[in-house]
Amino acid sequence: MMFNSGAILGSGVIILFVIVLIFFFSFVPVGLWITAFFSGVKVKISTLIGMKLRRVRPGRIVNPMIKATKAGLNLRIEDLEGHYLAGGNVNTLVDALIAAERANIPLPFERGAAIDLAGRNVLEAVQVSVNPKVIETPNISAVAQDGIEVMVKAKVTVRANIDRLVGGAGEETIIARVGEGIVTTVGSSMTYKAVLENPDSISKMVLEKGLDSGTAFEILSIDIADVDVARNIGARLQTDQAEADKRIAEAKASERRAMALAREQEMKAEVEAMRAKVVEAQSQVPLAMAEALKSGNIGAMDYYKIQNINSDTDMRKAISNVTDGKVDDK
C-alpha cells in the first residue's frame, strides 16, 4: 500500500514537472534566445519575457536585430522594441538602414524611424536614392500663341532626398509642377512649330524653375518623350466667338422686330381710335344741323347748298376712283 502511494506521488510530480516545463518553453522563447546568442546578439531571457508581457512578439524584434548585428550596425534592442510599439515596421527599417550603410548614405536610426512612422516606405526611399526613379507624366495639353494645341508627354528622372522625406511633397506634386512648367513654356512659344523643332527647350526651361523645391525628391532630368499636334484652338475659339456674335445679333434683331410690331399695333390702335372719334363726330353733324334749323341759325337754302356741296364732293371722288382704276361698290 505504501509502495502504491509512493508510485502515485512520483507520477504526479513527474506530470507536474512536465506541465511546468511545457508552460516554460511555450512562454519563454528559449529557441529564439539560443539563436540570438550564437548570432552575437546579447539579449536576456528576462527581456524576452518582458516582451511577452508587453504583448510584443519577440521574433519581430530579435530577428531584425540579428540581421542588423550581422550587417555591422550598432542598434539597441530597446530602440527596436520602442519603434515596434509606436506602430513602425521594424524589419523594413532595419533593411533600409543596412541598404543606406552599404550605399554610404547617412541615415541615422532616429531619422529612419521618423520616415517610417510618417507613413513613407523608408526602404523604397533608400532604393530610389541609390537607383533614381523615372516618373512618366500623362499627356499634357498646352496651346502655343498661334492657337495650335500641343500634347506633350514627359519622363522625369528623380532621386529621393532623405533629408526632405518627412514633410516633403510626393510624386503627384512633381507631376503637377512639371505639367505647369510645360504649359507655361509652350504658351510662351510664338508657334507650335518652334515647340516641334526644339522640344529640349521645354526641358531646359522647366528645369530652371526649380520644381523640386519642397518635395521629397531631387529632379535629375526632364526628357520630352512625345510631342503631338492636336486641335486648332485659336480657330475654334474664333468660330465659337463668331457663332456667339451671330446669336447675339439675331437676338437683337428679333427684339427690334418685336418692338416694331408692337409699335405698329399701337399705331393701328391709335388710328382706329381716331376713326372712331371721326365717326362719332360725323354722327353728331345731322343732329347739329337739325338743331341749327330748329333754332333758325341756318335756313333751308343754306341746308340745300350744303347738300349740293356734299353731292359734288362725292361725284368728284367717284370720278377720281374710276380714273385711278378703282371701282366703288356703292
C-alpha positions as CSV (number, residue, x, y, z in Angstrom):
1,M,0.0,0.0,0.0
2,M,2.9,2.3,0.8
3,F,4.5,1.4,-2.5
4,N,1.4,2.3,-4.4
5,S,1.2,5.7,-2.7
6,G,4.8,6.5,-3.4
7,A,4.4,5.5,-7.1
8,I,1.3,7.7,-7.5
9,L,3.1,10.6,-5.8
10,G,6.1,10.2,-8.0
11,S,3.9,10.1,-11.1
12,G,2.2,13.3,-10.0
13,V,5.4,15.1,-9.5
14,I,6.6,14.0,-13.0
15,I,3.4,15.2,-14.6
16,L,3.6,18.5,-12.7
17,F,7.2,18.9,-13.8
18,V,6.3,18.2,-17.4
19,I,3.4,20.7,-17.3
20,V,5.7,23.4,-15.8
21,L,8.3,22.6,-18.4
22,I,5.8,22.9,-21.3
23,F,4.5,26.1,-19.9
24,F,8.0,27.5,-19.5
25,F,9.1,26.6,-23.1
26,S,5.8,27.9,-24.5
27,F,6.0,31.2,-22.7
28,V,9.8,31.8,-22.8
29,P,11.3,31.7,-26.4
30,V,14.3,29.7,-25.5
31,G,15.0,28.7,-29.1
32,L,15.0,32.4,-30.1
33,W,17.4,33.2,-27.3
34,I,19.7,30.4,-28.4
35,T,19.6,31.7,-32.0
36,A,20.4,35.2,-30.8
37,F,23.2,34.1,-28.5
38,F,25.0,32.2,-31.3
39,S,24.4,35.1,-33.6
40,G,26.3,37.6,-31.4
41,V,23.2,39.4,-30.1
42,K,23.2,39.8,-26.3
43,V,19.6,39.6,-25.1
44,K,18.5,38.4,-21.7
45,I,15.8,35.9,-21.0
46,S,14.1,38.4,-18.8
47,T,14.0,40.8,-21.8
48,L,12.2,38.3,-23.9
49,I,9.8,37.5,-21.1
50,G,9.1,41.3,-20.7
51,M,8.3,41.4,-24.5
52,K,5.8,38.7,-24.0
53,L,4.2,40.5,-21.1
54,R,4.1,43.7,-23.2
55,R,2.4,41.7,-26.0
56,V,5.3,42.1,-28.3
57,R,6.3,39.2,-30.5
58,P,10.0,38.7,-29.7
59,G,10.7,37.3,-33.1
60,R,9.8,40.6,-34.8
61,I,12.4,42.3,-32.7
62,V,15.2,39.7,-32.3
63,N,15.3,38.6,-35.9
64,P,15.8,42.2,-37.3
65,M,18.3,42.7,-34.5
66,I,20.3,39.7,-35.6
67,K,20.2,40.9,-39.2
68,A,21.4,44.4,-38.1
69,T,24.2,42.9,-36.0
70,K,25.5,40.7,-38.8
71,A,25.4,43.8,-41.1
72,G,27.6,45.7,-38.7
73,L,25.0,48.1,-37.4
74,N,25.1,49.2,-33.8
75,L,21.5,49.2,-32.7
76,R,19.8,48.7,-29.3
77,I,17.1,46.2,-28.9
78,E,15.2,48.7,-26.7
79,D,15.0,51.2,-29.7
80,L,13.7,48.5,-32.0
81,E,11.0,47.5,-29.5
82,G,10.0,51.1,-29.0
83,H,9.7,51.6,-32.7
84,Y,7.5,48.4,-32.9
85,L,5.3,49.7,-30.1
86,A,4.9,53.0,-31.9
87,G,3.4,51.2,-34.9
88,G,6.5,51.1,-37.1
89,N,7.8,48.3,-39.3
90,V,11.0,47.2,-37.7
91,N,12.0,44.7,-40.4
92,T,11.7,47.3,-43.2
93,L,13.5,49.9,-41.1
94,V,16.4,47.6,-40.5
95,D,16.6,46.7,-44.2
96,A,16.7,50.4,-45.1
97,L,19.4,51.1,-42.5
98,I,21.5,48.2,-44.0
99,A,21.0,49.4,-47.5
100,A,21.9,53.0,-46.6
101,E,25.0,51.8,-44.8
102,R,26.1,49.8,-47.9
103,A,25.4,52.8,-50.2
104,N,27.3,55.3,-47.9
105,I,24.1,57.3,-47.4
106,P,23.9,58.9,-44.0
107,L,20.7,57.6,-42.4
108,P,20.6,57.7,-38.5
109,F,18.2,55.4,-36.8
110,E,16.1,58.3,-35.5
111,R,15.6,59.7,-39.0
112,G,14.8,56.4,-40.5
113,A,12.3,55.7,-37.7
114,A,10.7,59.1,-38.2
115,I,10.4,58.4,-42.0
116,D,8.8,55.0,-41.4
117,L,6.3,56.4,-38.8
118,A,5.4,59.2,-41.2
119,G,3.9,56.6,-43.5
120,R,6.6,56.5,-46.1
121,N,8.4,53.4,-47.3
122,V,11.9,54.1,-45.9
123,L,13.4,51.1,-47.8
124,E,11.9,52.3,-51.1
125,A,13.2,55.8,-50.4
126,V,16.8,54.5,-49.9
127,Q,16.5,52.4,-53.0
128,V,15.2,55.4,-55.1
129,S,18.1,57.4,-53.6
130,V,20.6,54.8,-54.9
131,N,18.7,54.0,-58.1
132,P,16.8,57.0,-59.5
133,K,13.2,56.6,-60.4
134,V,11.5,57.6,-63.7
135,I,8.1,59.3,-63.3
136,E,6.1,59.4,-66.6
137,T,3.6,62.2,-66.8
138,P,0.2,61.9,-68.6
139,N,-0.5,63.7,-71.9
140,I,-0.3,67.4,-71.0
141,S,-2.3,69.8,-73.2
142,A,-0.7,73.2,-74.0
143,V,-1.5,75.9,-76.5
144,A,1.1,78.0,-78.3
145,Q,0.5,81.6,-79.2
146,D,-0.7,80.8,-82.7
147,G,-3.6,78.9,-81.2
148,I,-2.4,75.3,-82.0
149,E,-2.8,72.8,-79.2
150,V,0.2,70.5,-78.5
151,M,0.1,67.3,-76.5
152,V,3.3,66.7,-74.5
153,K,4.4,63.7,-72.6
154,A,7.5,63.9,-70.4
155,K,9.6,61.5,-68.3
156,V,11.0,62.9,-65.1
157,T,14.0,61.2,-63.5
158,V,14.0,61.8,-59.8
159,R,16.2,60.8,-56.8
160,A,14.8,60.6,-53.3
161,N,16.1,63.2,-50.9
162,I,16.4,61.5,-47.5
163,D,16.5,64.9,-45.7
164,R,13.2,66.0,-47.1
165,L,11.2,62.8,-46.9
166,V,9.5,63.9,-43.7
167,G,7.2,66.8,-44.7
168,G,8.2,66.8,-48.4
169,A,5.6,66.6,-51.2
170,G,5.3,63.4,-53.2
171,E,5.1,62.3,-56.9
172,E,1.8,64.0,-57.5
173,T,3.3,67.4,-56.8
174,I,6.2,66.7,-59.1
175,I,3.9,65.7,-62.0
176,A,1.7,68.8,-61.4
177,R,4.7,71.2,-61.3
178,V,6.2,69.7,-64.5
179,G,2.8,70.0,-66.2
180,E,2.6,73.6,-65.2
181,G,6.1,74.3,-66.5
182,I,5.3,72.6,-69.8
183,V,2.1,74.6,-70.3
184,T,3.9,77.9,-69.5
185,T,6.8,77.1,-71.8
186,V,4.6,76.1,-74.7
187,G,2.3,79.0,-74.1
188,S,5.3,81.4,-74.4
189,S,6.3,80.0,-77.8
190,M,5.2,82.0,-80.9
191,T,4.2,79.0,-82.9
192,Y,3.7,75.3,-82.4
193,K,6.5,74.7,-85.0
194,A,9.0,76.1,-82.6
195,V,8.0,73.5,-80.0
196,L,8.2,70.7,-82.5
197,E,11.7,71.8,-83.7
198,N,13.2,72.3,-80.2
199,P,11.4,70.0,-77.7
200,D,14.6,70.2,-75.5
201,S,13.8,73.9,-74.9
202,I,10.9,72.7,-72.8
203,S,13.2,70.6,-70.6
204,K,15.7,73.4,-70.1
205,M,13.1,76.0,-69.1
206,V,11.3,73.6,-66.8
207,L,14.5,72.5,-65.1
208,E,15.4,76.2,-64.5
209,K,12.2,76.7,-62.4
210,G,13.4,74.5,-59.5
211,L,10.3,72.4,-59.4
212,D,11.7,70.0,-56.8
213,S,11.7,72.7,-54.1
214,G,9.8,71.5,-51.0
215,T,9.4,67.9,-52.3
216,A,10.9,64.6,-51.2
217,F,12.7,64.2,-54.5
218,E,15.5,65.8,-56.4
219,I,14.9,66.2,-60.2
220,L,17.8,64.9,-62.2
221,S,16.4,65.4,-65.7
222,I,13.2,66.0,-67.6
223,D,13.0,64.3,-71.0
224,I,10.3,65.0,-73.5
225,A,9.1,61.6,-74.6
226,D,6.4,62.6,-77.2
227,V,5.0,65.8,-78.8
228,D,1.8,65.6,-80.9
229,V,-0.1,68.4,-82.7
230,A,-3.8,68.3,-81.7
231,R,-6.5,70.8,-82.4
232,N,-6.5,74.4,-83.7
233,I,-7.8,76.0,-80.5
234,G,-7.5,79.5,-81.9
235,A,-9.7,78.9,-85.0
236,R,-12.2,77.0,-82.8
237,L,-12.4,79.9,-80.4
238,Q,-12.8,82.4,-83.3
239,T,-15.6,80.2,-84.7
240,D,-17.3,80.0,-81.3
241,Q,-17.0,83.7,-80.9
242,A,-18.5,84.3,-84.4
243,E,-21.3,82.0,-83.6
244,A,-21.9,83.8,-80.3
245,D,-21.9,87.2,-82.0
246,K,-24.3,85.9,-84.7
247,R,-26.7,84.7,-82.0
248,I,-26.5,88.0,-80.2
249,A,-27.2,89.9,-83.4
250,E,-30.2,87.6,-84.2
251,A,-31.5,88.2,-80.7
252,K,-31.2,91.9,-81.0
253,A,-32.8,91.8,-84.5
254,S,-35.7,89.8,-83.1
255,E,-36.0,92.3,-80.2
256,R,-36.1,95.2,-82.7
257,R,-38.7,93.3,-84.9
258,A,-40.9,92.7,-81.9
259,M,-40.6,96.3,-80.9
260,A,-41.5,97.4,-84.4
261,L,-44.5,95.1,-84.5
262,A,-45.6,96.4,-81.1
263,R,-45.3,100.0,-82.3
264,E,-47.2,99.1,-85.5
265,Q,-50.0,97.6,-83.5
266,E,-50.0,100.6,-81.2
267,M,-50.3,103.0,-84.2
268,K,-53.1,100.9,-85.7
269,A,-54.9,101.1,-82.4
270,E,-54.4,104.9,-82.3
271,V,-55.8,105.2,-85.9
272,E,-58.8,103.1,-85.1
273,A,-59.4,105.3,-82.1
274,M,-59.2,108.4,-84.2
275,R,-61.5,106.8,-86.8
276,A,-64.0,106.1,-84.0
277,K,-63.8,109.7,-82.9
278,V,-64.4,110.9,-86.5
279,V,-67.4,108.6,-86.9
280,E,-68.7,109.8,-83.6
281,A,-68.2,113.4,-84.7
282,Q,-69.9,112.7,-88.1
283,S,-72.8,111.2,-86.3
284,Q,-73.3,114.4,-84.4
285,V,-73.4,116.5,-87.6
286,P,-77.1,115.7,-88.6
287,L,-78.1,116.4,-85.0
288,A,-76.2,119.7,-85.0
289,M,-77.8,120.7,-88.4
290,A,-81.2,119.8,-87.2
291,E,-80.7,121.8,-84.1
292,A,-79.4,124.7,-86.2
293,L,-82.5,124.6,-88.5
294,K,-84.8,124.4,-85.5
295,S,-83.1,127.3,-83.8
296,G,-83.0,129.3,-87.0
297,N,-79.3,129.6,-87.2
298,I,-79.3,128.3,-90.8
299,G,-82.1,128.4,-93.4
300,A,-83.4,125.9,-95.8
301,M,-81.4,127.4,-98.6
302,D,-78.2,127.0,-96.6
303,Y,-79.1,123.4,-96.0
304,Y,-79.6,122.7,-99.7
305,K,-76.3,124.3,-100.5
306,I,-74.5,122.1,-98.0
307,Q,-76.3,119.0,-99.6
308,N,-75.2,120.1,-103.1
309,I,-71.6,120.6,-101.9
310,N,-71.6,117.1,-100.4
311,S,-73.0,115.6,-103.6
312,D,-70.4,117.4,-105.7
313,T,-67.7,116.1,-103.4
314,D,-69.0,112.5,-103.7
315,M,-69.1,112.8,-107.5
316,R,-65.6,114.1,-107.7
317,K,-64.4,111.1,-105.5
318,A,-66.2,108.7,-107.8
319,I,-64.6,110.2,-110.9
320,S,-61.2,110.1,-109.2
321,N,-61.6,106.4,-108.3
322,V,-62.5,105.5,-111.9
323,T,-59.5,107.4,-113.2
324,D,-57.2,105.5,-110.8
325,G,-58.7,102.1,-111.9
326,K,-60.6,101.6,-108.7
327,V,-64.3,100.6,-108.7
328,D,-66.6,101.9,-106.0
329,D,-69.1,99.3,-104.8
330,K,-71.5,102.0,-103.6
